[in-house]
Amino acid sequence: MLSGGAVSYSMDGLPDMAFSTIDEVVWITERITNASRWPLIVDADDGFGESPVVVHHNMARLVKAGAMGITTDDSTGIRGFERMVYAQETGKPLKHSVVERNVWLAKVKATLAACEGSDCVTIARIHVPLKTKEGFVEAMERALRAKDLGTEMVMTMVHDLEDAQRVARNLPGWKMWPDVMSRNGVPTVNLQDVYALGFNFVTMHIFEKAAMYGMMKYGLENFRNQNSVYSEMHDMGGYPTLAQQMNTLSDYRKWIDMESDFKNV
């Protein structure tokens, strides 16, 4: 899963507040899909446009870049951590943080059209809060309407097992869980429990914190030692050292042999 927040932080050094452009997301999508055979699902936020035909054009670019899944959400330009900070400071969700139902459904329809004829699936992401009766009814209406249009998977703002059970009773089929979290060191849900309810695609921030802390750890050790022995020789409990990676993962021999063959004229 290519996180919109991760793109914003890694490419621009900015928080998840709609700073990224479609050009940046297409650029990084293409480079990931060229380097990896794993299917890549791209967080396309609100489609990077207000007009459905613009969204269609943008999503077609992601399909062409190799995306195997695209999420299209009903958020406004206020998203990500900006919503979270507002909720923390006020104790209530941000008003008008989602667009009108038909505005979003038009974008979902445009995304489906962009994926037509490819193996790329569409995930309809709904950010309407579920905790109120009105919010739950609206979220389910949006989800069912999106499924009627043909989207293969739906995401709602589930936070715990109770949310998952309520959604599953009203929404059959494939469902996405938006970031499995923990509170005070305790997981909010058990993955096997939510899988049984149809949540068969779950995102989780697995590597981001580890990557940041790992770089800090390696860098500080090298500064302290005044040499690079730590980063070159540390194997993280059995993984290849830097020297071993250079000989295996980079696959230099393949390219050297190819170059030699081209020169043999």
Buried (B, 14 or more C-beta within 10 A) or exposed (E): BBBBBBBBBEBEEEBBBBBBBBEBBBBBBBEBBEEEEEEBBBBBBBBBBEEBEBBBBBBBBBBBBBBBBBBBBBBBEBBBEBBEEBBEEEEEBBEEBBBEBEBBBBBBBBBBBBBEEEEBBBBBBBBBBBEEEEBBEBBBBBBBBBBEBBBBBBBBBBBEBEBBEBBBEBBEEBBBBBEBEEEEEEEBBEEEEBBEBBBBBBBEEEEEEEEEEBEEBBEEBBEEEEEEEBBEEBEEEEEEEEEEEEEEEEEEEEEEEEEEEEEEE
